Amino acid sequence: MQHMDKTHTTNLPDALIDEALLLDNQLCFAMYSASLAMTKAYKKILAPLEITYPQYLVMLVLWEKDGVTVSELGARLFLDSGTLTPLLKRMESMGLLHRNRDAGDERRVVVSLSDGGRALREKAKAVPQQMSCMLPTLDQIKALVMELKQVRKGLVDAEDE
């Protein structure tokens, strides 16, 4: 399919336009349906840990770097505070993390792991292995992740124009 920006239009033949409008030819649908399938698979795997997929993503960030601000967490997960705050409150009530005002700047809230959140990491070690059984090879996954990051970057950059 030919790339068209806002300032350049091309008279495409009707056959190419018809082909471009097929659902199975849409990158957005391939990504959307893969995301739905991925979330469904994670739901089953995460059920014994008693956390949801979005909660798992928060835990991944905190296991990587404990003590991050809500804004840092939101930036890493591409979530706004309106979505993130209720999620964090729920996780705090579950005993997975703590939210505290930054002593140096009261406007900032720092999110850190609780003992329960640290303990959950041990149980979660099996999650990537369980997922890998359902996915292509590690090299294919790495290549796909890089390509999807490029897609996201292109979309974000275009949004900023």
N, C-alpha and C positions, 0 to 999 in steps of 0.2 A: 504494500500500500504506500502511496506517495505521501510524504510529509507536507502538510499545508499549514503555514502560519497565518496570523491575522491579516497580514497585508498582501498575501499572495494566494490567488485562487487559480485553479487550472480546470479547464473543461475536460472532465474525465468522461470516458465512454459510459453509457448506461450500464453495460455489463459489469464494469469495474465498480460502479456505485452500488449495484445490486449485490455484488460479491462482498463489498465492504460492509453492507448492512445485515449480513447473516450473523445470527447470534454466535454461532460456533467460531466465527472469525474475529470476535471482539476480544482484545486483550483484557479489557475491564471485566468481562464476564468470566474469562479464564481465571483471573486473579480472584474475583469475588467467589466463584464456586470452589476454587481451591482453598480459599480462606474458610469458607463454611465447613468444608470437609476436614480441614486441619483442626478447627475449633471443636468439631464433633469428636474427633479422635482424641484430642487432649481432654475433653470432658470425661471420657471413659477412663483414661489413664490417671487423671487427677482426682477422681472420685474417692479413692482410698485415702488420699491426703486431705480430703475435705476442704479443697480450695478450688476456685474457678480459674479459668484460663487468664482473665485479667489479673487476678490475684497472683497467679504464678508469674506473670510478667513482672509485677512489682517486686516479688521475692527475688527473681533473677537479678534485677538491678541492685537490690540491697545486698544480696550475697556477693555480688561483684564489688560493691563499694558501699559499706555501711555508713550511715549518717549523712544522707543527702537532703537537700532542701526539696520542698514540694515542687518548686519551679524546675529544679534540675531533673527530678523524677518525671515531671510532665514533659520536659524536652526530650528525654531519652525515650519515652513511650509514645510521644506524639499525642498526648492527651491534655486537655485544658483542665484547669483547677476545678471547674464545675463538675466534671466527670470524675476526676481523681479524688477529690475530698471525700465524697460519700464512700468510695471504695476503701480509702485509707481508714476512715472511721470504723467501717465494718471489720477490717483486718485488725485494727487496734482492739476492738471488742472481742475478737477471736483469740487475742493474746499473741499475735504474730509480730507486732511492731509497736513502737512508741512514737508519738508526735509531740514535740516540745518546741516552744518558742526559742529562737536563737537569742542567747544572752546579749550578743553584740548588736543585734538588729531585731527588735520585737516584731517587725513586719514579716520576718521569715520564719517558717516552720521547718524544723529539721526532723526527718523521718529516720529512725534507727531500728535495728532488729531487737526483738526481745529474746529471752532465752528460748521461748517456744519457736520463734522464727528461725533461730540458729539451728535448733534441733530438727526442724522440718527439712533443712538442707540435706541431712543424712538420708531421710526417707525419699527425697526427690532425686537422688543420684540415679535411680533406675529409670526415670522418666525419659531422658534422651535415648537410652538404649531401647526402650519400648517403642518409642516413635520411629527409631531408625529401621525397625523391622517392617514398617509400612511405607518407607520412602526409598527413592533411588540411592545410588552409591554416594558416599561422602564427597567425592570429587564433583559429582553432578549437583549435589546440594550446595556446595560452596560456590560453584559457577552460577547457579540459579539465584542464590542470595546476592551475589555481586550484581547480577543483571537487574534484580528487583530494586536494589539500592540505586542503580542508575536511573531506573524508571521513576522512582520516588523523587530523586534529585531533579530530574527534568521537569516533573510536574510542579514541585515546589518552586523551582526557579521561574517557571512560566507564570506561576501565581503571583510572584513578587514583581513581575514586570509591570 
